[in-house]
Amino acid sequence: MCGIVGYIGFRSAREVLLKSLKRLEYRGYDSAGVAIVNDGLKVEKKKGFIENLKVNFDGTLGIGHTRWATHGVPSDRNAHPFVDCHGNIAVVHNGIIENFMELREELISKGHVFTSETDSEVVAHLIEEYYDGSLKDAFFKAVSRLKGSFAIAAIHRGERKIMAVKNESPLVIGIGDHENFIASDIPAFLEYTNRVIVLRDGEVCEVSDDYVRVYDMEGREIRKEVQRIEWTVEDAEKGGYEHFMLKEIFEQPRAVDDTLRSLLARTSDHWGDFQRIAIVACGTSYHAGLTAKYVIEELLHIPVEVYYASEYRYRANVDDSYLAIFITQSGETADTIGAARRAKAHGHRTLAITNVVGSSITNYVDHVLYTNAGPEIGVAATKTFTSQLMALYYFAITSAERMGRISHGRYEELMRSLHRVSYWIEATLNLEDRIAEEARRVAESGNMFYIARWLNYPIALEGALKMKEISYIHAEGYPAGELKHGPLALIDDGMPVVALVPEDRLYEKMLSNIKEVSARNAYVIALSSREDVEKYVDTLLRMPKVDPLFTPFTNVVALQLLAYHTARVLGREIDKPKNLAKSVTVE
């Protein structure tokens, strides 16, 4: 779950690598380092954020790394890049080498000396063991010995090229004019080029100033398409906002509109006939899937099961056929990819929803729906979540109409509501100052509850997750009807309870649940379009009036703002919360 970069060309490698790493810092910030060829091979690496890295050398060829620790604690000596025994070869690695202990023992027996606790260092020594004048040949031989998930880049002090490989970890190539780039994610080099080659698993690339060659693992050259990315460098910058998270919260009207336009531009969708659906995802994407369960069951009247990807991939095989939907913002989430492979192997029809064109998940499914949210840098997902919701609602509405589960009139009504989502989100964003006031009250607490019913229950879970991720306040989301079955015992005087109270068929029941927590002296913050809710709560955040089926879009935006401003009051590292990284590319 680290970020790797590489540059070869005519620019300052130091400048390119450090800028690129800064744009990948959301992938890990336990340590960072660079290796640059300059009258030899020079390496600088340091524990902590990239700004801790002081590089006083330069060249025009180099690689870099920002780390999220898996094997070995965060430290200077466990930071990348790693070099071989003689300082000729440097490597950076994202992923996990599963057989590293076996390889390490073999290499130690041959006289190699290791300086770190990591699995990654074994790659540098393995290349050294095979090196006989050709980095390319040694790289192929070394990679053939590795088991696990990895994206690796390697350089040699005496050869002007970068060798890299992708296997179950992300890696893209940026194509320039007399210069080329490699990175874990496109924003890393977007300042320099928008021409991209996306590598697939099991592909090796040889990168020089003037060419990029891609091979399979047997060394056969492969023709690859160069894609043009429509994102701009401004999309990956803060644009005057204090934090990426706040910028991305306010980009949501555009993100959901862009996603809807891209979905409507599709000529046709052929999901096939299905009578059951399984939705599989992790983290925030899981909450999008759980929301979709209620929407799909409401419109299609078919059962939907929702699984954490880390659980689905190890469940007992179910023989009956269904449509499996896999949701992953990055398209590189290891557990979700593993789950998609499993579903495909058992003959289930598969659909992925992702934000990244050509990402790994697209290689393991029958169909893809792309969100069009643009790059999301903040670790806590915001605009990608609402864009996922947009794709899932689109899927549910169009499938219901095609399968004859709703009338054409109802279909037109729902599509009109989809087009109004961006307007409703804009109206919610206008509540920011009012939400910021409540954040100051919430910031004084050590524990919180979020309660809701029906399709807003997953939004309560997502609101609690956001609060935990960036403010470090312990927060839990519950179905409001479950409070009396145990959680009420945890209510203390003044504990904040956030209640989502849309004007739907469960409105009266939500009022009863609010009375239950108020009777225990909770401090109740309600999100509702109904003014009369105010007499039952301590404070009301008056939400825009929305079709009840679409209230998740507005409620989640308000909860994102509440988490953001609470974390800001507490002085947290909002874009880089401790122990977390943006894309979980290891199991």
VOVO-451047 format. One record per residue: x, y, z of N, C-alpha, C in turn; residue in one letter. Coordinates in steps of 0.2 Angstrom, whole numbers, plus 2048, in hexadecimal, padded with zeros to 3 digits. Layout:
! VOVO-451047
XYZXYZXYZA...
***
This chain:
! VOVO-451047
8047FA800800800800804806800M80A8067FD80F80B7FC80E80F7F5C8128147F48128177EE8198177EBG81A8157E58208157E182081A7DBI82681D7DA8268217D482D8207D1V82E8227CA8348217C78348267C1G83A8297C083B82E7BA84182D7B7Y84182E7B084682E7AC8458337A6I84A8387A584983D7A084E8427A1G84C8487A085084E7A084F8537A6F84A8527AA8498567AF84D8547B5R84C8587BA84F8577C184B8517C4S84F84B7C584B8457C78498477CFA84D84A7D284C84C7D98458507DAR8448557D583E8597D58388547D4E8398507CE83384C7CC8318477D1V8368447D483583F7D98318417DFL8348477E28318497E882A84C7E7L8298507E18228527DF81E84C7DFK8208477DB81C8417DA81A83D7E0S81F83D7E481E8397EB81983D7EFL8198447EF8158487F380D8467F1K80D8457EA8068447E880483D7E9R8088397EB8068327ED8078317F5L8078367F9808835800802832803E7FC8338007F68308027F7828802Y7FB8257FF7FC81E7FF80181C804R80482080880881E80E80C824810G80E82481681282A81881682881FY81882181F81C81F824823821823D82582181D82C82381B82C824814S83282781183282980A83A829808A83B8288028428287FF8438287F8G84982A7F684A82A7EE8518277EDV8528257E78588227E58598267DEA85F8297DD86082C7D786782B7D4I8678297CE86E8287CA87182F7C9V87782F7CC87B8367CB8828347CDN8868337C888D8317C988D82B7CED8898267CD8888217D28818217D3G87F81D7D987881D7DB87881F7E2L8748257E38738287EA86C8277ECK86C8267F38658247F68648297FCV85E82B7FD85C82F80385682C805E85582A80B84E82880E84D82A815K84782B81784682D81E83F82B820K83F82A82783882882A83482E82AK82D82E82982983382A827836823G82483C82382183F81D826841818F82484281282984480D82D84A80EI82A84F81282E855813834854817E83484E81B83A84C81F84084A81AN83F84981484484780F84884D80DL84E84D80E85385280C85884F807K85785080085A84D7FB85F8537F8V8668527F986A8577F686E8557F0N86C8507ED86F84E7E686984D7E1F86C84D7DB86784D7D58698497CFD8658487CA8678447C48618447C0G8608407BB85B8407B68578397B6T8598357BB85782E7BB85682C7C2L85082A7C484F8287CB8498257CDG8488227D384281F7D58418217DDI83B8217DF8398237E583381F7E8G8328207EF82D81C7F382A8207F9H82481F7FA82182180081E81B803T81F81A80A81D81380D817813811R81380E81180F80C816811806819W81380581F8177FF8218137F9822A8157F381F8137ED8208187E8823T81D7E78208237E38238287E8826H8297E882C82E7EC82F82B7F3831G82D7F583782A7FB83A82C801836V82980783682B80D83383280F836P83781083283D81283484281482ES84781782F84C81982A84E813826D85080E82A85380882784E804823R84780482584280082183F80481CN84180B81B83F80F81584280C80FA83E80E80984180C802844812800H8488127FA84A80C7F784F8087FAP8508027F88557FD7FB85A7FC7F5F8607FB7F88667FA7F38697F37F4V86C7F17EF8707EA7F08767EB7F4D87A7E67F58807E67F98857EB7F7C8867EC7F088B7F17EE8897F87ECH8827F97ED8808007EB87F8017E4G87E7FC7E087D7FD7D98767FD7D7N8727FA7DA86A7F87D98667FB7DEI8617FF7DC85C8017E18557FF7DFA8517FD7E384A7FB7E28457FF7E7V83F7FF7E48398017E88337FC7E7V82F7FB7EC82A7F67EC8247F87EFH81E7F67EC8187F77EF8157F07EFN8137ED7F580F7E77F58137E37FBG8127DC7FA8157D77FF8187D17FBI81E7D07FD8227CA7FA8217C47FFI81C7C07FD81A7BB8028207B6803E8247B57FF82A7B08008307B3801N8307B98048367BD80583B7B980AF8387B680F83C7B38148417AD811M83D7A980D8417A48098467A7805E8457AC80184A7AF7FD84F7B3801L84D7B68078527B980B8587B480ER8557AF81085A7AA81385E7A780DE85C7A68078607A48028657A9800E8637AF8008687B47FE86D7B5804L86B7B580A8707B680F8757B080FI8737AA80D8787A480D87D7A6807S87B7AA8028807AB7FD8847B27FEK8837B48048877BA8068847C1806G87E7C180487B7C88048797CA80BH87A7D180C8797D48138737D8813V86E7D78178687DB8178687E081DF8657E681C8657EB82085F7ED823T8597EA8218527EC82384E7E6825S8487E78288447E282A83F7E0825E83F7E481F83A7E381A83A7DD815T8357DC8128347D780D8377DA806D8377E08068397E47FF8407E37FES8447E380384C7E480284E7DD7FEE84A7D87FE84D7D27FB84D7D37F4V8497D77F18497D87EA84F7DB7E7V8527E07EB8587E37E985E7DE7E8A85E7D97ED8647D47EE8627CF7E9H85C7CD7E785B7C87E285D7CB7DBL85B7D17DA85E7D47D38657D47D3I8697D57D98707D57D98737CE7D8E86F7C97DA8727C27DA8727C07D2E86D7C37CE86C7C17C786F7C67C3Y8727CB7C58757D07C187B7CE7BDY87B7CF7B78817CD7B38827D27ADD8817D87AE8827DD7A987B7E07A6G8757DD7A886F7DF7A586A7DF7ABS8687E57AC8627E67B185C7E37AFL85A7E37A98547E07A68547D87A7K85A7D57A685A7CE7A685A7CC7AED85D7CF7B285D7CE7B98577CF7BCA8537D57BA84D7D67BD8487D17BBF8477CE7B58437C97B38447C37B7F84A7C17B884C7BB7BC84A7BC7C3K84B7C27C68497C37CD8427C37CEA83E7C67CA8377C77CA8347C07CAV8367BC7C68347B57C58347B17CBS8387B37D08397AF7D68347B27DCR8317B77DA82C7BB7E08257B87E0L8237B77E681C7B57E78187BB7EBK8127BD7E980F7C27ED80C7C77E8G80B7CD7EB8087D37E880E7D87E8S80F7DB7E28157DF7E18147E47DBF8167EA7DC8187EF7D781F7F17D9A8247F07D482B7F17D682E7F57D0I8337F97D28377FD7CD83E7FC7D0A8437FC7CB84A7FB7CC84E7FF7C7A8548017CA8598057C685F8027C7I8648037C386B8017C486F8077C2H8758087C687980E7C587C80F7BER87D8097BB8818097B487C8087AEG8758087AF8718077A986C80D7A9E86A8107A48658157A485E8127A2R85B8107A785480D7A685180B7ADK84B80B7AD8478087B38448027B1I8447FD7B58407F67B483B7F67B9M8357F47B782F7F47BC82B7EE7BAA8277EC7BF8227E77BE81C7E87C3V8167E67C08107E67C480D7DF7C5K80B7DE7CB8087D87CD8047D97D3N7FD7DA7D27F87DB7D77F97E17DBE7FE7E67D97FF7EC7DC7FF7F17D6S7FC7F77D77FB7FC7D18027FF7CFP8028007C88088037C58068057BEL80780C7BD80680F7B780C8127B4V80C8137AD8128177AA80F81D7A7I8138227A88128297A581682A79FG81382B79981782C793818834792I81F83679182083C79082483D789G82784378882B844782833844784D83683F78383D83E78583E83D78CH83883B78F83883A797832835798E83383179D82D82C79F82D82C7A7N8278297A98268297B08238227B2F8248207B882081B7BB81D81D7C2I81781A7C481481C7CA80F8177CCA80D8177D28088137D58018167D3S80181C7D17FA81F7D07FC8257CBD7F78277C77F882C7C27F98337C4I7F68357CA7F783C7CC7FF83E7CDP8038387CF80A8397D080D83D7CBA80C83C7C480F83F7BF80B8437BAF8058457BD8008497B98028507B7L8078527BB80A8597B980E8597B3E8108537B18158527AB81284F7A5Y80D84B7A680A8477A08038447A2T7FF84479D7F884179E7F883B79AN7FD8397977FD83279380082D797R7FC8277977FD82279C7FC81B799V80181779B80081079A7FF80C7A0I7F98097A17F78057A77F97FE7A6V7FE7FC7AB8007F57AA7FB7F07ADL7FB7EA7AB7F77E57AE7FC7E07B2R7F87DC7B67FC7D77BA8017D37B6D8077D27B880B7CD7B480F7D17AFG80F7D77AE8127DB7A98187DF7ACE81E7DF7A88247E27AA8257E77A5V8287ED7A78297F27A28317F47A3C8337F679D83A7F979D83980079AE83C80579E83A80C79D84181079CV84281379684781779584581E794S84A82379284882A79084382A78AD84482678584082677F83C82077DD83B81B781837816780835812786Y82F80F78582C80B78B82A804787V82D7FF78A82C7F87878297F478DR8237F078B81F7EC7908207E578EV8217E17938227DA79181D7D6796Y81C7CF7948197CB79981F7C879DD81D7C37A28227C17A68277BC7A3M8257BA79D82A7B679982E7BA794E82E7C07948327C579182F7C678AG8297C47888267C67818247CD782R8257D177C8237D877C81C7D877BE8187DD77E8117DE77E8107E577BI80B7E67778097EC7748047EF779R8057F577C8007F87817FD7FF77EK7F78007807F480677D7F680C782E7F781277F7F88187837F281B784V7F081D78A7E982078C7EB82778EQ7E682C78C7E683378E7E1833794R7E483679A7E08377A07DD83E7A0I7D783F7A17D48467A17D584A7A7E7D78477AD7D884A7B37DE8507B1W7DD8557B57E385A7B47E785A7BBT7EC85E7BB7F185E7C17ED8627C6V7E98677C47E586A7C97E08667CDE7DE8607CA7D985C7CD7DD8587D3D7E38587D27E78547D87EA8597DDA7E98607DC7EB8657E17E68677E5E7E786B7EA7E386D7EF7DE8737EDK7E18777E87DC87C7E57DA8817EAG7DE8837EF7DC8887F47D98857FAG7D787F7FA7D487C8017D987A806Y7D887A80C7DC8798117DF872811E7DA86D80F7DB86680F7D8863808H7DB85E8067D985A8007D2858802F7D18558087CA85280A7C4858809M7C685E80B7C086380A7BF865803L7C58657FF7C48667F87C08617F5K7C185B7F67BE8557F37B78557F6E7B58577FC7AE8577FE7AA85C7F9I7AD8627F87AA8677F47AA8657EDF7AE8617EB7AE85F7E37A885A7E2E7A58587E77A08527E679A8547E1Q79785A7E179285B7DC79585A7D5P79B85C7D379E85B7CD79F8547CCR7A28507D17A48497D079E8457CFA7988467D27928427D178F8437CAV79084A7C878D84C7C17918497BCD7988497BD79D8467B879C83E7B7D79A83B7BD7998347BD7938327BAT78E8367BB7878357B87888367B0L78B83B7AE78C83C7A77908377A3R7958347A779982F7A47958287A3S7908277A878C8217A87878227A3L7848287A277F82879D782828796L78882979578B82978F78C82278CA78C81D79178D81678F78781478AR78981178578480F77F77F80A782T78180578677D8007887807FC78ES77C7FA79277E7F679877B7EF798D77F7EA79877D7E379777F7DF79DH77B7DF7A377D7DC7A977B7D57A8W7777D37A47747CC7A476E7CC7A9G76A7C77A97657C67AE7687C37B4D7657C57BA7687C37C07627C47C5F7627BF7CA75D7BF7CF7607C07D6Q7667C07D676A7C27DD7707C67DBR7727CA7E07787CE7DF77C7CD7E6I7827CD7E57877CE7EA78B7D47E9A78C7D87EE7907DE7EE7967DD7F2I79C7DE7F07A27DD7F37A77E37F3V7A97E57F97AD7EB7FA7B17EB800A7B57F18027B87F28087B77F980AC7B77FA8117B78018137B1805811G7B280B80F7AD81080C7A980D806T7AD8098027A98067FC7A48017FFS7A67FE8047A17F980779B7FD809Y79B80380C79580780E791809808H79580A80279180C7FC78D8067FAA7908007FA78D7FA7F87877F87FDG7887F98037827F880877C7FD807L77E8038057788088037758057FDT7798037F87768007F27727FA7F3A7737F67F876F7F07F97687F37FAK7677F87FE7607FA80075D7FD7F9Y7608017F575E8047EF75C7FE7EAV7607F97E975F7F47E47597F07E7I7597EE7ED7537EA7EF74D7EE7EFE74D7F57F07477F97EF7447F97E8E7497F97E37477FA7DC7467F47D8L74B7EF7DA74B7E97D67477E37D9L7467E47E07437DE7E47467D87E3H74D7D87E37517D27E37567D27E9I7587CC7EC75C7CD7F27637CF7F0P7667D37F476D7D57F47717D47FAV7777D07F977B7CF7FF7817D47FEE7847D680478A7DB80478F7D8808V7957D780579B7D48097A17D9809Y7A47D880F7AB7DB80F7AF7D680AY7B37D98067B77D58027BC7D0805A7BE7D380B7C37CE80F7C07C8811S7B97C88127B57C28147B27BE80EE7B07C28097AD7BF8037B27BA800Y7B87BC7FF7BD7B87FC7BF7B17FFR7BD7B18057BE7AA8097B87A780BY7B27A98097AC7A580A7AB79F806R7A779A8097A67948057A37967FEA7A47917FA7A17937F379A7927F3N7967967EF78F7967EE78E7947E7V78B78F7E578A78D7DE7857917DAD7807947DD77B7977D977E79E7D7D77C79F7D177F7A57CD77C7AB7CFS7807B17CF77D7B77D17827BC7CEY7807C37CE7847C87CB7887CB7D1L78F7CB7D17937CD7D67967D47D4A7957D97D87977E07D779D7E27DCI7A27E47D97A87E57DD7AA7ED7DDF7AA7F07E37AB7F77E37B27F97E6I7B67FC7E27BC7FE7E57BE8057E1T7C080A7E57C18117E37C78107DEQ7CD80D7E17D380D7DD7D38087D8S7CF8037D97D07FD7D47D57F87D6G7D97FA7DB7DF7F67DD7DE7F37E4E7D87F37E77D87F07EE7D87E97EET7DD7E67F27E07DF7F17DA7DB7F3A7D67DC7F87D17D77FA7CB7D77F5D7CA7DD7F27C47DD7ED7C67DA7E7T7CC7DB7E57CF7D77DF7CF7D07E0I7D17CD7E67D17C67E77CA7C37E7G7C57C77EA7BE7C57EA7BB7C57E3A7BD7CA7DE7BB7C97D77BE7C37D4A7C47C27D57C77BC7D27C37B67D4R7C17B57DA7BE7AF7DD7B77AF7DAR7B37B47D97AD7B47D67AD7B27CFA7B27B57CB7B37B37C47B47AC7C3K7B87A97C87BA7A27C77B479D7C8A7AF7A07CC7AA79C7CE7A479D7C9H7A57A17C47A07A27BE79B7A77BFG79C7AB7C47977B17C57987B77C1H7937BA7BE7947C07BB7977C57BFR79B7CA7BC79E7CE7C179E7D57BET79E7DA7C279E7E17C07A27E57C5L7A67E97C37AA7EE7C77A87F57C7A7A87F87CD7A78007CD7AE8037D0I7B18077CB7B88097CD7B98107CAT7BE8147CD7BF81B7CB7C581B7C6N7C88167C57CF8167C27CE8117BBV7CF8157B67CE8117AF7D480C7AFV7D38067AD7D98017AC7DC7FF7B2G7D98007B87DB7FD7BE7DB7F67BES7DE7F37C37DF7EB7C37D87E87C4S7D37EB7C77CD7E77C87C97E67C1I7CB7EB7BC7C77EA7B67C97E47B2T7CF7E17B47D17DB7B17CE7D47B3N7CA7D57B87C77CF7BB7BF7CF7BBY7BC7D37B87B57D47B87B27D47B0V7AC7D37B07A97D37A97A77DA7A7D7A57DE7AC7A37E57AA7A67EA7AFH7A67F07AD7A97F57B17A47FB7B1V7A37FF7B67A08057B77A580A7BAL7A780F7B67AC8137B87A88197BCY7AB81B7C27A98217C57AD8277C1T7AC82D7C27B08327BE7B18387C3N7B48367C97B583A7CF7BB83E7CEA7C083C7CA7C683F7CA7CB83D7CFG7D183F7D07D583C7D57D383E7DCP7D383A7E17D283B7E87D883A7ECE7DA83F7EF7E183F7F27E083E7FAI7DB8417FD7D98408047D8838805G7DB83680B7DA82F80C7D382D80EV7CF8318117C88308137C483180CA7C182C80A7BD82D8037B7831804A7B68368007B083A8007AD83A7F9T7B083E7F47AD83E7ED7AC8377EAK7B18337EB7B182C7E87AB8287EBT7A98297F17A38267F479D8287F1F79C82F7F07958317ED79582F7E6T79B82F7E379B82D7DC79A8257DBS79C8217E079A81A7E07938197E1Q79081D7E578981D7E678581F7E0L7888247DC7848267D67858207D1M78A81C7D078B8177CC7868117CEA7858107D578180B7D777A80C7D6L7788137D77718157D676F8147CFY7748167CA7738157C377280E7C1Y77680A7C47758037C376E8007C5F76C8027CB7668007CE7608027C9A7608097C875B80C7C475A8097BDI7608097B975F8067B375E7FF7B2T7607FB7B775F7F47B87577F37B9S7547F67BE74D7F67BF7497F77B9A74B7FC7B67477FE7B07477F87AAE74E7F67A974F7F17A474B7EA7A6R74B7E97AC7487E27AE7407E37B0M73E7E97AF7377EA7AF7347EA7B7G7397EC7BB7377EC7C27347F37C4R7357F87C07327FF7C172F8017BBI72A8057BB7278087B572C80D7B2S72A80F7AB72E8147A872E81A7ABH72881C7AE7278227B172B8237B8G72B81D7BB72F81D7C173781E7C0R73981A7BA74081B7B87418227B6Y73D8267B373E82D7B173F8317B7E73B8307BC73B8337C27418327C6E74482C7C674A82B7CA75082E7C6L75082E7BF7558307BC7558387BDM75083B7BD7508427BF7538447C5R75183F7CA7548407D175C83F7D0S75E83A7CD76683A7CC7698407C9L7658437C576884A7C276884F7C7H76484F7CC7638547D17688537D7R76C84D7D777084B7DD7758517DEV7788537D977E8587D977B85F7DDS7758607DB7718667DE7708657E5Y76E85F7E776C85E7EE77385E7F2W77885B7EF77F85B7F37818637F4I7808677EE78286E7EF77E8717F5E7788707F57748737FB777870801A77986A80277C86880878286B80AT78686C80578D87080678C877809L78687A80878588080A784880812N78387A81578287A81C789879820L78F87A81C79587981F79687D826E79588382679688882C792885832D78C88383078888083678A87A838R78D87583479086F83679687083AI79A8758377A187783B79F879842A79A87C84479887E84A79787884FE79387384C79286D84F798869851E79D86984C7A386684C7A7868853A7A786E8557AA87085B7A786D861R7A186C86179E8688667A0861866R7A085E8607A18578607A9855862V7AD85A8607B48598617B6858869A7B185A86D7B28598747B1852877E7AE84E8727AC8478747B1842873S7B183C8767B58378757B2831871G7AB8318717A782C86E7A182F86BN79F82C86579982E86279582885FM78E82985E78A82585B787828854F78682484F78282684977D821848Y77682484877181F84776D821841I76A81C83E76581D838762816837A75D81683275A81083075A810828R75880A82675780881F75E80B81BW75D80E81676380F811767814814L76681881976A81C81D76E819822N76D81382477180F82977880F826Y77980D82078080D81D78481481EP78081981D78282081D784821825I78181F82978381F83078A81C831A78A81682F79181282F79681782CL79581982679A81D82279C824826E79782782979882D82D79C82B833G79B82683679F82483C7A682283AA7A781F8347AE81D8327B2823830L7AE82882D7B282F82C7B4832832K7B08328377B283583D7B8831841M7B882B8407BD8278437C482883FK7C38288397C98288347CD82F835E7CA8348367CE83A8367CE83E83CI7C983D8417C98418477CB83C84DS7CB83684C7CD8318517C9830857Y7C38338567BD83285B7BA82C85AI7B982885F7B582185E7AE82385DH7AC8208577A58218547A281B852A79C81985379981385079281584DE79181184778B81284478680C846G78080D84777B808849774809845Y77180384376A804841766806847P76280C84775F80F84D75B80A851A75880584D7548008517587FB855G75E7FB8547627F78587657FA85FE76480086076680386676480086CL75E7FE86D75B7FB87375E7F4874K7617F186F7647EA87076B7EA872H76D7EF8757747F08787777F6878G7787FA87377C800872779805877P77380587977180B87D77580B884L77780588677B80588C78180988CA78480B886789810885788817885L78281988578082088578282388BI78682888B78882C891785833890D78583789578283E895786842890D78384588B78684A88778A846881G78983F88078C83C87B78983E874M78D84086F78984286978783C865P78083D86377D83885F77B83B859V77D83985377B83C84D77583884AV77083B84976A83784676883983FA76783583B76583683475E835833L75A83A83275383A83275083C82CV75083882774D83A82074583A821P74283D81D73B83D81D738837818E73983181B73782B81773382781CD73182181A72C81D81D72E81B824R73581C82673781A82D738820831L73582682F73682C83273482C83AY72E82983B72B82984272F825846E73281F84373681A84773C81E849K73F82284574582584674482A84CM73F82D84C73D83285273D82E858L73A82885873A82485E741822861S74582185C74C81F85E750825861N74E82B85E75183186074F832868I74983186974683287074A82D875K74C82787274F822877756825879E75A82887476082A87676083187AV75B83587875A83B87C75883A883S75483588475383388B75983188FA75E82F88C76582D88F76983388FR76783988E76B83F88E770840889N76F83C88377483D87D77384487AA77884787777884D87377684B86CY77084C86A76E84A86376E84F85EV77284D85977285185376E84E84DI76985184B76584E84676685183FA76684D83A76784F83376084E830L75C85382E75585282C753858828S74F85782374B85C81F74585E823S74385B82873D85C82C73E861832R73B86783273D86C83773A86A83EE73586683E73286484473685F848D73C85C84574085884874485B84EV74486284D748866852746866859E74086485A73D86486173F85E865K74285986174485286474B852865Y74F85786275685686275A85C865V76085C866764861869766866863D76786485E769868858766865851T76486984D761866846766869841L76886583D76C867836766866831L76486C82F75E86C82A76086A823R75F86482176186181A75C863815M75F86480F75B865809755860808P74F86180674A85D80574C8597FEK74C8527FF74F84D7FA74A8477FAV7498457F474683E7F37498397F8D7458367FC74883280274D82D7FFP74C82A7F97518257F77588287F6L75882F7F575F8327F37628357F9F75F8357FF762838805769836807T76B83080577282E807777833804P7758367FE77A83A7FB77B8417FFF77684380277684A80577984880DT77684381077884281777F840817N78283C81278983B81378E841812V78C84680E79084C80D790850814V78A85081778A85481E78E850823A78E84982379384682779A846826L79C84781F7A384881D7A584F820Q7A18548207A385A8227A385A82AL79F85782D79F8568347A6853837L7A884E8337AE84A8357B484F833A7B485282E7B985782C7BA85C831Y7B58608327B68658377B786383EH7B585D8407B785B8477BE85A847T7C18568427C88558417CC85B841A7CA86083E7CD86783D7CE86A844R7C886A8487C886D84E7CD869853V7CE8638527D385F8567DA85F853L7DB86384E7E286384B7E585D848G7E08598457E38528427E685383CR7EA84E83A7ED84E8337E784B82EE7E384F82C7DD84D8287DE849822I7E284B81E7E48488187E8841819D7EB84181E7F083B81F7EF838826K7E98358287E883382E7EC82D830P7EE82D8367F38288397F1821837K7F681D8357F58168347F181482EN7EF81982A7EB8178247EE81981EL7EC8168187EE8188117E881880DA7E981B8077E381C8037E1815800K7E58127FD7E480C7F97E78067FCS7E38017FE7E57FB8027E77F67FDV7ED7F67FA7EF7F17F57F27EB7F7T7F27EA7FE7F57E48017EF7E0805V7EF7DA8067EA7D680A7EB7D7811E
***
